[in-house]
Amino acid sequence: MKKATIIGAGLTGLTTAYYLKKAGWKVTILEKNDRTGGAIHTYRHHGFVYESGPNTGMISYPEVAELFEELGDMIELEPANDDAKRRLIWKQDRWHDLPSSMKAGIKTPLFSWRDKLKLLTEPFRKPGKNPDETLAQMVKRRMGKSFLEYAVDPFILGIYAGDPSQLVTRYALPKLYNLEQDYGSFIKGTIKKHTEQIREKKNDPELYNYHKKANKNMFSMSGGLDNLVKALTGTFEEGEILLDCQNIKVCPAGNIYTAKFDHHNETKMIESDALITTTGAHEVPNILPFLREDEKKKINNLVYAKVVQVAIGYKEWRGIPLKAFGGLVPSREHRDILGVLFLSAFLKNRAPKGGALLSIFLGGVRNQEIVNLNDDEIKKLVFPELQKMMMVPDKEPDLFHIFHHTHAIPQYGISTGERLEAIEEVQKHFPGLLLGGNLRDGIGMADRIKQGVTMARELNEIFGKTDKPQNPETQQD
């Protein structure tokens, strides 16, 4: 029986360990905190159910749907209702609907008439030639300045809390980048991909049905996202997950990896055939001290957005109607918040009946210093925005919980290429060692699940284990 040590019991680590165990590996997960779940953490207080990390996910890959199918009755998937399809953008002191159709796009005041006309010629523009083109450069080139300012910029604030002028498109939004590179245009690419799906349905029904599992639906878990964590955690036996593991350091010796760590006032060691890290980039140099200094520097050369997240609840809602996913605030509007989610509008039982649960975000890469403010200072920023944007009365909410995240969201900028190359070289030099986590492969929950499945599959291939069936796409390859 091959042994694997996984460092980190977040969604990536739990998923990787789940599939390795299923394939016959003996697994041990080392977690520095006193709980599993990583960034996922659900709170329950006076009828409110709220998160301190991600609030929702999206079924972006078949691997996500397959994991949920395997967990079966251990979880209750909660899809977002139709209100989540409506998105709002703040412009000139009011909310505007983000267009969801061509007709709405023509009428919206969010974009200039010049850029609306420019969009008609988007299919005829040549693809960019700079592989490290930023998202801001690409959008301005293909769609125009107003689309950048009132669609892409707030979208990036909502996903990355980032700056489109600093994010490299092929790393931050690879699907968008590939639409232009593979098909020459966003619009042509979308149409051709739809045509390819129809052809695939006819020629390879098995592969089509596999891809169709990625239905792009938004989801949470009934009662909170930590129920997904609890279900995954419950698949492991006592001793397979060790919490409160401090000062973890790994040493390779031949084909064996030794993890040394402090656990409950004892120094312990575990030997394994494979070792997987799923931590943030900033933790890797300490965990893997045997790496060369240049490798450590390249891997750790990753900026994380600092974000303040505020959960706000009202047992009786007296503000604007909450019939949307939420609202985003473009940078050029110069407001103190990045955006607000209307969680109780599209998820069940998140607030008492007649009440509301909101999640407000501040900070991001343009305002990193906000994370250092104390609670009173943050309240002074949030309340005026609530009153102006949400029309709430001047009264204390029934719930006001502030979370400070100093390493919230990685920014896939210009240094991403050298980081990925360094990771590839390290893994090539040390077979059985995999570096996962949000330092590569995306930042969403779906990305974390897919990465976990992929890393488990890679180790099975390295060690010649075939217990876990491959998916139709892998079999075809």
C-alpha positions, 0 to 999 in steps of 0.5 A: 500500500502506497502512502501519501501525506497531504499538507492542508485540509482545505477543499483541495487537500480533502479532495485529493486525499479522498480520491487517493484513498479511494484508489487504495492509498494510505493517506495522512492529512496534516492541518495547521488549524483546529478544523478542516475546511481551510477558507470555507467556514460557516457561522450560525447566529440568531437565525443567520447562516453566513460564511467567512470565506467563499459564499457560493461555487459554480459547477464549472467542471464535470469533476465537481458534479462527480464529487457531489454524486459520490458524496450522495446523501451526505450533502444536500446541494442547494442551487441558487434561485433565479434571482441570482441571474440578475447582477447590478453595477453601480454607476452615477449614484444608482444601481443598473442591471448588467445586461443579459441580452443584446436588447438590454445591452443596447439600452443600458447606460453602462456602456458608451454608444461608441463601444456598443458599435465597436462590439459589432466589429469584435468578430473581425479583429485580429487576435492579440500576439502578446501572451502576457497581455493584461486583461485590461489591455485585451478588453480595451482592444477588443471591446472598448474602455466603457466595457472595461470600466463597467463590466470587466473591472467590477467583475474582476473586483468580484472574483479576484478583488483585483486590478485588470491592468495587473492580471494576465489574461491567459492565467487569470481568465484562461477560457476567455484568452483561449476564445480569442486564440483558438477562434479569433474572437470572443463572439465567434468563439462562443458560437463555434464552441456551441456548434462543437458541442452539438457535433460532439453530442452526435459523434461521441455521446459518452464524452458529451454527457461527461462534459454536460455535467459541468452545467455552470450552475451556481451552488451552495450547500443546504445549511452552509458550505461547511456541510460539504467539508463535513461530508468529505471529512467524514470519509476519513478514519481516525488518525487520517486527519491530524489537526493543530500541526505546527512547524511542518517541514518536509525532507526528501530522502531517496524515494521517501518524503519525511514530514516533521511537525509539532503536534500536541506538544510532541514532535512527530514524523511521517514517512510517505511515498508521495507528498502534496502541498495545498497551502498558499504560496507564502507557506511553501518555502518554510514547508519545503526548506530543501528547495533552492533559494531561486525556486523558493523566490519564484514560487513565493512571488505571488501577490495576495489581495487583502480583503475585509468581508463584513456579514450584515444581517437584519431580522426585518429588512427595510432597504431596497428590494433584494432581487439579485445576486448582488451589486458590484462597484467599479473602481472609477466610482471611487466608493469605499466598498467593492460590492455587496452580495444579497445572500438571503435573496437567492439562498434559502434560510440564510436570514429570519423570515422577512429579514436579510443577509448581506455580505459586503467586501472592502479592500482588494489590491487597490486598497490593501491598507483597509485590512489593517483598520479596526472594527470601528473604523470599518463600520464608519466606512460601511454604514454610509455606503449601506444607507446610500446604496441599500437605502437602509434606515439609520439603525444598528443591524442585528448581525455585524461580523467582520473578517480580515483576510490578509491572504485572501485571493491570489493575483495571477499577474506577470510572475505567474509564468515563472512560478509555474515553470519553477513548480514544474521543475521541482515536481520533475526533480522530485517524483511524487512531490506535487505543489497544489493549492491556489498558487496555480490552476484557479481560485474558485471552489470548482478549481480546487476540486478539479485540481484535487482530482487531477493531482490524485490522478497524476500520482496514480499514474506516477506509481502505476495505480489504476484503481480509480477509473479514468473519466471519458475525456482522459480515456480519449486522450 
